Amino acid sequence: MTFPASAQPLSDVRRTLAVFAHPDDIDFGSAGTIANWSDEGIEVRYLLVTRGDAGGFDDTPREELPVMREREQRAAAAAVGVDQVEFLDGYADGTLSPTLALRRDITAAIRRFRPDRVLTSSPLRRWEHLAGPSHPDHLAVGEATTCAVYPDSRNPFAFPELLREEGLEPWVVREIWYAGGPGPDHAVDITDQFDRKVAALRAHTSQTAHLDLESWLRDWLGATAQSAGLPEGRLAEAFTVLRTE
């Protein structure tokens, strides 16, 4: 199973909501693209389902990690021009599934922010790359977010308490961008944003301090650009883009 060919991205996007499982997920796959959007005047907001309490590579006490990782994510967001970062409560890192409760919480965020575009992780597993993109939490958030985009956020009879008690009117998200999925075919040139992507990832000190980020990123993003047919020396992130209407 894979995605269809990407649609041409919408040209009139004003707001984008990025929905991901853990702090740093956005920055590994999408920070350069988000920096481009910020520079274009698109308002971007982040929604993180967990605070990454199962991450880390040292002996930092577990009870300190969520606060640390939230702080890191806010600093990373600022590096690419994003100042609106929301975390859900009640979801533990490593335990996610696309439950109705998670769909409801993502639906509420969509109806509050009313984005034209949603960026999220792929709900489809990459069998050739189980580590990273195919983390079960990523797949779960991708599936829950897809269900929140359609049908939940646009259906007035889905989670009626959102309308009745919180006044959150239905909203149609017109486009979804998937990161980390199989066969991404929409490449975004982020060469001019490379330093900001590195800065965003370095902000996640608890996760990246042990990595040679610049060398690794240049190899990965250079290979992505080359596969997309971009000129030698360019760097790119790649996605699948789908319309919802």
Secondary structure, DSSP 4 states (H G I P E B T S, - for coil): --PPPPPPPPS---EEEEEESSTTHHHHHHHHHHHHHHHTT-EEEEEES---TT--SS---GGGHHHHHHHHHHHHHHHTT--EEEE-SS--TT-----HHHHHHHHHHHHHH--SEEEEE-SS--TT-TTTTT-HHHHHHHHHHHHHHTTGGG-TTSSHHHHHTT--------EEEEES-SS--EEEE-GGGHHHHHHHHHH-HHHHTTS-HHHHHHHHHHHHHHHTTPPTT--EEEEEEEE--
